[in-house]
Amino acid sequence: MFQIIGIVLLFAMVFGSYLMSHGKLEVILEAAPHELMAIMGAAVAALLISNSVATLKKTAGGIAKVFKGPSWKAKDYTDLLSLLFLLTKTMKSKGVIALESHIENPHDSTIFSRYPKISKDHFAVDFICDTLRMMTMNLEDPHQVEDAMENQLEKHHHEAQGPSHALAAMADGLPALGIVAAVLGVIKTMGSITEPPEVLGGMIGGALVGTFLGVFLAYGIVGPMANRLKEIVDEDGAFYKIIQSVLVAHLHGNAAQISVEIGRGNVPSPAQPSFLQLEEALNNIPAEG
């Protein structure tokens, strides 16, 4: 929502000030179509040249994320803590054998099925199950498990940041591509040097629209979108860090309630449930049938 408001405000302030200073919008409107074709066409071409197919697909989804915001909301963090509570409690009270059916077939698990949104996130499910599987294979050194989880998180985060890096690179290139479009306009103008001054003035003004659009798009739209996407990926990454903190706390021998309380302390402040809210959520978990 704020992104849409920001874009509307951006256009209103920039073009409003131009019109207030008695600028002629017709010059920009006439030049914009072919200038945008050169600038954005070249920018998209550069994006295709410099990125893999996988990154390009994620970038398209990333642009939508800029307007939708982070995937994980406050309720999702409470659900995650409840899920981890059930898994660690099952492992402590019923043993490894009782846990195996849940981590080997999470999509058929009665525990995972309670939290469908988390179950649909392949990385979250694999991250939980792979770590618990390591524990069932007697890898019980908390430091080794923490290091292994940290490596997985870094890899996932690096890959998730690909679209924001792609957009940032596009933003960096747009001012230069605007100059390219402007130079082409100047070349066109020089080819009509015999025209009267009023004609040449319009042609030079149209050429300068290319420089304006390149800078405007870079610093007003694409650059901020790249930055916002990076923030969203960082915010979503905090969700997976909770998994690490709870499971490592469990490996240190803490009770399930203590482990999830340690995890609760790492939840980002805007989404963090209070101690009483989490306790209520855990108490309201239906008993296994």
Order of alpha helices (4+ residues) and beta strands (2+ residues): alpha-alpha-alpha-alpha-alpha-alpha-alpha-alpha-alpha-alpha-alpha-alpha-alpha
